[in-house]
Amino acid sequence: MNSMLKKNEIVEVEIVDLTHEGQGVAKVDGLVFFVENALPSEKILMRVLKVNKKIGFGKVEEFFVKSPYREEDLDLAYLRSGIADLGHLAYPEQLKFKTKQVKDSLYKIAGISDVEVAETLGMEVPVKYRNKAQVPVRRVNGVLETGFFRKNSHDLMPLEDFFIQDPVIDQVVLALRDLLRRYDLKPYDEKEQSGLIRNLVVRRGHHSGEIMVIMVTTRPKIFRVDQLIEQIVKDFPEIVSVMQNVNDQNTNAIFGREWRILYGQPYITDQMLGNNYQISGPAFYQVNTEMAEKLYQTAIGFAKLVAEDVVIDAYSGIGTIGLSVAQHVKEVYGVEVIPEAVENSQKNATLNGITNAHYVCDTAERAMKNWLKEGIQPSVILVDPPRKGLTESFIKESAQTGADRIAYISCNVATMARDIKLYQDLGYELKKVQPVDLFPQTHHVECVALLVKA
């Protein structure tokens, strides 16, 4: 039967579920509709936005019945920009949603239903936590604005308060916006491929308070940049680094290849689990320091480390997790593909007086192969891969080491479940899983899984 529903039609529906990206799900006429800002148990009038053979997209025209778990006072800009795509759901329910995500993925993708998934560890104050902002700069109605793109588009929504960001970072972004306006620096225009200022990136140490400002520009020369820097540092004396990144490509990637130091040093220093870390512009560093400490403590606890252990830290970033375990074990071998981050991790080892941690710049699978050849025999492997998960070759190489325990830190439970399935075929058994909420108010869930050699 062909659905009769057309674009702009309005129908009454009940929301029966949430997708893993936090959209409401409604079923009408044999079709599944996805509806933003709608929660399970809600009855709404829905306007049809788009419809094809099996699925459609709708928006809420009116609520008849609202969920008891709806967070009423959320500014909808945060939903529309995707900054807080779960912000309309009460926080304890967000945590339950994340636990369910992990269970569902493990079952659907890896067929695992008998392993305990603990309740998601939440934040006491689940807002204002991000230690890094990446903010596009565009012209809106003739004025240079900073804000965030509307979901699935490149239309900038001007925003002053980012809700989940460190409030000091929000203040720095606004002060920079005002200075860019004052010095009449031109914002980037994607369609015309013109203008100078593409993005502002601001990092602030959660414990140290040190700030780095990165201006991403289309070309090297910035008119009157010295005056701008003098002013911003006067307003925010915690700024220890102002960097410029030149990106002249028509791309969605924020950073280009070329980095310049405009003021101070090329890094900020912050603390994590008692160690000091230098963090450079392009390096990966968890955006929620408080919860990253809990995440790493969970992984360390799972791995039950002893003094004789040899640990491989794959996707080591600036060394945070490997250096956190170094004092408890015999040796740590880390691998990371971003050269600046590897430099950071070597410096960070020295900074903390750690002599038993060794870092190489390479892909994880190549480093693994080389370590095997050199006869390095790990007893524990820690992995913290990007969203795409591990490669099959890495999984095979790592299983060949015969390590007793693998602690897998994941920011994408679907790829983690896929990887665990492979590890199981290679003789590893999933023992337990602990989700940790590193990104409150959003649909992202981070978790730690422990695999033990059967």
C-alpha positions as CSV (number, residue, x, y, z in Angstrom):
1,M,0.0,0.0,0.0
2,N,1.3,3.4,-0.9
3,S,1.3,6.1,1.8
4,M,-0.9,9.0,1.2
5,L,1.0,11.4,3.4
6,K,2.5,14.4,1.6
7,K,4.9,17.2,2.4
8,N,3.4,19.8,4.8
9,E,0.5,17.6,5.8
10,I,-0.3,17.6,9.5
11,V,-1.1,14.4,11.4
12,E,-1.6,13.4,15.0
13,V,1.1,10.9,16.2
14,E,2.5,9.3,19.3
15,I,6.2,9.1,19.8
16,V,7.2,5.5,20.6
17,D,11.0,5.5,20.7
18,L,14.2,7.6,20.5
19,T,16.9,7.0,17.8
20,H,20.5,6.8,18.9
21,E,20.9,10.3,17.8
22,G,18.1,11.5,20.1
23,Q,15.2,12.0,17.5
24,G,11.7,10.9,18.4
25,V,10.3,8.0,16.4
26,A,6.6,7.9,15.2
27,K,4.9,5.3,13.0
28,V,2.2,6.4,10.6
29,D,0.7,4.5,7.6
30,G,3.4,1.9,7.7
31,L,6.1,4.6,7.6
32,V,8.7,5.5,10.3
33,F,9.0,9.2,11.0
34,F,11.9,10.9,12.7
35,V,11.0,14.0,14.7
36,E,13.3,16.4,16.4
37,N,12.5,17.6,19.9
38,A,10.0,14.9,20.6
39,L,10.3,12.3,23.3
40,P,8.8,8.8,23.9
41,S,5.2,8.9,25.3
42,E,4.5,12.3,23.8
43,K,1.4,12.9,21.6
44,I,1.9,15.6,19.1
45,L,0.6,17.2,15.9
46,M,3.3,16.5,13.4
47,R,4.0,18.4,10.2
48,V,5.5,16.2,7.4
49,L,8.8,17.8,6.2
50,K,10.0,15.1,3.9
51,V,8.8,11.6,3.0
52,N,10.1,8.7,0.9
53,K,9.3,5.0,0.5
54,K,9.9,3.8,4.0
55,I,10.9,6.8,6.2
56,G,9.9,10.4,6.7
57,F,11.0,13.4,8.7
58,G,8.6,15.5,10.7
59,K,8.5,18.4,13.1
60,V,6.4,19.2,16.1
61,E,3.5,21.7,15.4
62,E,1.9,21.3,18.8
63,F,2.2,19.1,21.9
64,F,-1.0,17.4,23.2
65,V,0.7,15.3,25.8
66,K,4.3,16.0,27.0
67,S,6.8,13.5,28.5
68,P,7.2,13.7,32.3
69,Y,10.9,13.7,31.6
70,R,10.9,16.7,29.3
71,E,13.4,19.5,30.2
72,E,11.2,22.5,29.6
73,D,13.7,25.4,30.0
74,L,16.2,24.4,27.3
75,D,16.9,27.1,24.7
76,L,15.9,25.4,21.4
77,A,18.9,26.9,19.6
78,Y,21.0,24.2,21.4
79,L,18.8,21.5,19.9
80,R,18.7,23.0,16.5
81,S,22.4,23.4,16.2
82,G,23.0,19.9,17.6
83,I,25.1,21.4,20.5
84,A,22.8,19.7,23.0
85,D,20.8,17.2,21.0
86,L,19.5,15.5,24.1
87,G,19.2,18.6,26.2
88,H,15.4,18.4,26.2
89,L,15.6,15.1,28.1
90,A,16.0,15.1,31.9
91,Y,19.6,14.2,32.8
92,P,18.9,10.9,34.7
93,E,16.9,9.7,31.7
94,Q,19.8,10.7,29.4
95,L,22.0,8.3,31.4
96,K,19.5,5.5,31.1
97,F,19.2,6.2,27.4
98,K,23.0,5.8,27.1
99,T,23.1,2.5,29.0
100,K,20.4,1.2,26.7
101,Q,22.4,2.3,23.6
102,V,25.4,0.3,24.8
103,K,23.3,-2.8,25.5
104,D,21.4,-2.6,22.2
105,S,24.6,-2.2,20.1
106,L,26.3,-5.1,21.8
107,Y,23.3,-7.3,21.2
108,K,22.5,-6.2,17.6
109,I,26.0,-6.1,16.3
110,A,27.9,-8.7,18.4
111,G,25.0,-10.9,19.6
112,I,26.1,-10.3,23.2
113,S,23.4,-10.2,25.8
114,D,24.8,-12.0,28.9
115,V,27.6,-9.5,29.8
116,E,26.9,-7.0,32.5
117,V,26.7,-3.4,31.3
118,A,26.9,-1.1,34.3
119,E,24.7,2.0,34.7
120,T,26.3,5.0,32.9
121,L,28.5,7.1,35.2
122,G,27.1,10.7,35.1
123,M,28.3,14.2,36.0
124,E,27.2,16.0,39.1
125,V,26.8,19.3,37.2
126,P,26.2,18.2,33.5
127,V,26.8,21.6,31.9
128,K,29.6,24.1,31.2
129,Y,32.2,21.2,31.0
130,R,33.8,21.5,27.5
131,N,37.5,22.6,27.7
132,K,37.6,23.4,24.0
133,A,35.5,25.4,21.6
134,Q,35.6,25.3,17.8
135,V,33.5,28.2,16.6
136,P,32.9,29.1,12.9
137,V,33.1,32.8,12.0
138,R,30.7,34.0,9.3
139,R,28.7,37.1,8.2
140,V,25.1,37.1,9.1
141,N,22.9,40.0,8.0
142,G,26.0,42.0,7.2
143,V,27.6,41.5,10.6
144,L,30.5,39.3,11.6
145,E,29.1,36.6,14.0
146,T,30.3,33.7,16.0
147,G,28.0,30.8,16.7
148,F,27.2,27.4,15.5
149,F,25.9,25.8,12.3
150,R,22.2,24.8,12.2
151,K,22.2,20.9,12.1
152,N,22.9,19.4,8.6
153,S,23.6,22.9,7.1
154,H,26.2,25.6,6.9
155,D,23.9,28.4,8.1
156,L,25.4,30.1,11.1
157,M,23.2,30.6,14.1
158,P,24.7,33.4,16.2
159,L,25.2,32.2,19.8
160,E,26.8,33.9,22.8
161,D,26.4,31.2,25.5
162,F,27.2,27.6,24.4
163,F,25.6,26.0,27.4
164,I,28.0,23.0,27.6
165,Q,31.2,25.0,27.3
166,D,33.5,26.4,30.0
167,P,32.0,29.9,30.5
168,V,35.4,31.5,30.4
169,I,35.8,30.1,26.9
170,D,32.5,31.6,25.9
171,Q,33.7,35.0,27.2
172,V,37.0,34.7,25.2
173,V,35.1,33.9,22.0
174,L,32.8,37.0,22.4
175,A,35.8,39.2,23.2
176,L,37.5,37.9,20.0
177,R,34.3,38.4,18.0
178,D,34.2,42.1,19.1
179,L,37.8,42.7,18.3
180,L,37.4,41.1,14.8
181,R,34.5,43.5,14.2
182,R,36.5,46.5,15.6
183,Y,39.5,45.8,13.3
184,D,37.1,45.0,10.4
185,L,38.7,41.6,9.7
186,K,36.6,39.8,7.1
187,P,34.8,36.6,8.0
188,Y,35.1,33.6,5.6
189,D,32.4,33.2,3.0
190,E,32.1,29.6,1.8
191,K,30.2,30.3,-1.4
192,E,32.4,33.1,-2.5
193,Q,35.6,31.5,-1.2
194,S,36.5,34.9,0.2
195,G,37.3,36.5,3.6
196,L,40.0,35.8,6.1
197,I,38.8,34.4,9.4
198,R,37.3,30.9,9.2
199,N,37.2,29.6,12.8
200,L,38.2,30.5,16.3
201,V,39.4,27.6,18.5
202,V,39.8,28.2,22.2
203,R,41.2,25.7,24.7
204,R,41.3,26.2,28.5
205,G,43.0,23.9,31.0
206,H,40.3,22.6,33.4
207,H,42.7,22.6,36.4
208,S,45.3,25.1,35.3
209,G,43.0,27.8,33.7
210,E,45.7,28.3,31.0
211,I,44.2,29.4,27.7
212,M,45.2,28.9,24.0
213,V,43.5,30.8,21.2
214,I,43.8,29.6,17.6
215,M,42.7,31.7,14.7
216,V,42.1,29.7,11.6
217,T,42.6,31.9,8.5
218,T,42.5,31.5,4.7
219,R,45.9,33.1,4.3
220,P,48.9,34.0,6.4
221,K,48.6,37.8,6.7
222,I,46.3,39.2,9.4
223,F,45.9,42.9,9.4
224,R,46.7,44.6,12.8
225,V,47.0,41.2,14.5
226,D,49.4,42.6,17.1
227,Q,46.9,45.1,18.4
228,L,44.3,42.4,18.6
229,I,46.6,40.1,20.6
230,E,47.7,42.9,22.9
231,Q,44.0,43.6,23.7
232,I,42.8,40.0,24.2
233,V,45.8,39.2,26.5
234,K,45.1,42.3,28.5
235,D,41.5,41.2,28.9
236,F,42.4,37.6,29.6
237,P,45.9,37.3,31.3
238,E,45.5,33.5,31.4
239,I,46.1,33.4,27.7
240,V,49.6,31.8,27.3
241,S,49.4,30.9,23.6
242,V,48.0,32.5,20.5
243,M,48.4,30.3,17.4
244,Q,47.4,30.8,13.8
245,N,46.5,27.9,11.5
246,V,46.3,28.5,7.8
247,N,43.6,26.5,5.9
248,D,43.1,27.6,2.3
249,Q,41.2,24.5,1.2
250,N,37.5,24.4,0.5
251,T,36.9,21.6,3.1
252,N,35.0,20.8,6.2
253,A,38.2,20.0,8.1
254,I,38.9,22.8,10.6
255,F,42.7,22.8,10.4
256,G,45.1,23.1,7.5
257,R,48.7,22.1,7.5
258,E,50.5,25.3,8.4
259,W,50.8,26.4,12.1
260,R,52.3,29.7,13.3
261,I,53.0,31.0,16.8
262,L,51.7,34.5,17.2
263,Y,52.2,34.9,20.9
264,G,53.6,33.0,23.8
265,Q,54.2,29.2,23.5
266,P,52.7,26.5,21.2
267,Y,50.9,24.7,24.1
268,I,49.0,25.0,27.3
269,T,49.7,22.9,30.4
270,D,46.9,21.1,32.3
271,Q,46.7,18.3,34.9
272,M,45.1,15.0,34.8
273,L,45.1,12.3,37.5
274,G,48.0,14.1,39.1
275,N,50.3,14.4,36.1
276,N,51.1,17.6,34.1
277,Y,50.4,17.6,30.3
278,Q,51.5,19.9,27.6
279,I,48.7,20.2,25.0
280,S,49.4,21.6,21.5
281,G,46.9,23.0,19.1
282,P,46.3,20.0,16.8
283,A,46.6,17.4,19.6
284,F,43.6,15.3,20.8
285,Y,42.7,15.9,24.5
286,Q,39.4,14.8,26.0
287,V,37.1,17.8,26.1
288,N,35.6,16.9,29.5
289,T,38.5,16.7,31.9
290,E,36.5,15.7,35.0
291,M,34.8,12.8,33.3
292,A,37.9,11.7,31.3
293,E,39.6,11.2,34.7
294,K,36.8,8.9,35.7
295,L,37.0,7.1,32.3
296,Y,40.7,6.5,32.6
297,Q,40.4,5.4,36.2
298,T,37.7,2.9,35.1
299,A,40.0,1.6,32.3
300,I,43.0,1.3,34.8
301,G,40.8,-0.4,37.3
302,F,39.5,-2.9,34.7
303,A,43.1,-3.8,33.6
304,K,44.1,-4.7,37.2
305,L,47.6,-3.6,36.6
306,V,50.6,-5.0,38.5
307,A,54.2,-4.0,38.7
308,E,55.3,-6.7,36.2
309,D,52.9,-5.6,33.4
310,V,54.1,-4.4,30.0
311,V,51.4,-2.1,28.6
312,I,50.8,-1.0,25.0
313,D,48.9,2.3,24.7
314,A,47.4,2.5,21.2
315,Y,46.1,5.8,19.9
316,S,48.0,7.4,22.8
317,G,47.3,11.1,22.0
318,I,49.4,13.3,24.2
319,G,50.1,10.3,26.5
320,T,47.3,10.9,29.1
321,I,46.3,7.3,29.8
322,G,49.7,5.6,29.3
323,L,51.4,8.1,31.6
324,S,48.7,7.7,34.2
325,V,49.5,4.0,34.4
326,A,53.3,4.2,34.0
327,Q,54.1,4.4,37.7
328,H,52.2,1.1,38.4
329,V,53.8,-1.0,35.7
330,K,57.2,-2.1,34.2
331,E,57.0,-0.5,30.7
332,V,54.6,1.5,28.6
333,Y,54.8,1.6,24.7
334,G,52.6,4.2,23.0
335,V,51.7,4.9,19.4
336,E,50.0,8.0,17.9
337,V,49.8,9.3,14.3
338,I,49.8,13.1,14.9
339,P,53.5,14.2,15.2
340,E,52.8,17.2,17.5
341,A,50.9,14.9,19.9
342,V,53.8,12.4,20.0
343,E,56.2,15.3,20.8
344,N,53.8,16.3,23.5
345,S,53.7,12.8,25.0
346,Q,57.6,12.5,25.0
347,K,57.8,16.0,26.7
348,N,55.0,14.9,29.1
349,A,56.9,11.8,30.2
350,T,59.9,14.0,30.9
351,L,57.8,16.7,32.6
352,N,56.5,14.1,35.1
353,G,59.8,12.3,35.6
354,I,58.6,9.1,33.9
355,T,61.3,7.1,32.2
356,N,59.5,3.8,31.4
357,A,57.2,5.2,28.7
358,H,58.2,5.1,25.0
359,Y,56.4,6.7,22.2
360,V,56.5,6.3,18.4
361,C,54.8,8.3,15.6
362,D,53.1,5.7,13.4
363,T,49.7,4.0,12.6
364,A,48.7,1.7,15.4
365,E,48.8,-1.4,13.2
366,R,52.3,-0.7,11.9
367,A,53.6,0.0,15.4
368,M,52.0,-3.2,16.6
369,K,53.8,-5.3,13.9
370,N,57.1,-3.7,14.7
371,W,56.8,-4.3,18.5
372,L,55.9,-7.9,17.8
373,K,59.1,-8.2,15.6
374,E,61.2,-6.6,18.4
375,G,59.9,-9.3,20.8
376,I,58.0,-6.8,23.0
377,Q,55.5,-9.0,24.9
378,P,52.6,-6.9,26.3
379,S,50.5,-8.3,29.1
380,V,47.9,-5.4,28.8
381,I,46.8,-3.5,25.8
382,L,44.9,-0.2,26.1
383,V,43.1,1.1,23.0
384,D,41.3,4.4,22.6
385,P,40.6,4.7,18.9
386,P,38.7,7.4,17.0
387,R,35.0,7.0,16.0
388,K,35.8,4.5,13.2
389,G,37.2,2.0,15.7
390,L,40.1,-0.4,15.2
391,T,41.2,-1.8,11.9
392,E,40.9,-5.6,11.4
393,S,44.7,-5.9,11.0
394,F,45.3,-4.1,14.3
395,I,42.9,-6.5,16.0
396,K,44.7,-9.5,14.6
397,E,48.2,-8.2,15.4
398,S,47.1,-7.3,19.0
399,A,45.5,-10.7,19.5
400,Q,48.7,-12.3,18.3
401,T,50.7,-10.7,21.2
402,G,48.8,-13.0,23.5
403,A,48.2,-10.1,26.0
404,D,46.0,-11.3,28.9
405,R,43.8,-8.2,29.1
406,I,42.6,-5.6,26.6
407,A,40.9,-2.5,27.9
408,Y,39.0,-0.9,25.1
409,I,37.9,2.8,25.5
410,S,35.3,3.7,22.9
411,C,33.5,6.8,21.8
412,N,31.4,4.9,19.3
413,V,29.7,1.8,20.7
414,A,28.7,0.5,17.3
415,T,32.3,0.2,16.1
416,M,33.3,-1.1,19.5
417,A,30.7,-3.9,19.3
418,R,31.9,-4.8,15.8
419,D,35.6,-5.0,17.1
420,I,34.6,-7.0,20.2
421,K,33.0,-9.6,17.9
422,L,36.3,-10.0,16.1
423,Y,38.3,-10.2,19.3
424,Q,35.9,-13.0,20.5
425,D,36.6,-15.0,17.4
426,L,40.3,-14.6,18.2
427,G,40.0,-16.1,21.7
428,Y,39.1,-13.0,23.9
429,E,36.1,-12.9,26.1
430,L,34.1,-9.7,27.0
431,K,33.9,-9.5,30.8
432,K,32.3,-6.2,31.6
433,V,31.4,-2.8,30.2
434,Q,31.1,0.6,31.9
435,P,29.6,3.6,30.0
436,V,30.8,7.0,31.1
437,D,29.1,10.3,30.2
438,L,31.8,12.5,28.8
439,F,29.3,14.4,26.7
440,P,26.3,15.3,28.8
441,Q,23.3,16.8,26.9
442,T,24.4,15.1,23.7
443,H,23.7,11.6,22.3
444,H,27.4,10.6,22.4
445,V,28.4,7.9,24.8
446,E,31.8,6.8,25.8
447,C,32.6,3.4,27.4
448,V,35.2,1.1,28.7
449,A,35.1,-2.7,27.9
450,L,37.3,-5.3,29.4
451,L,38.4,-8.3,27.2
452,V,40.3,-11.2,28.8
453,K,42.2,-13.9,27.0
454,A,40.0,-17.0,27.3
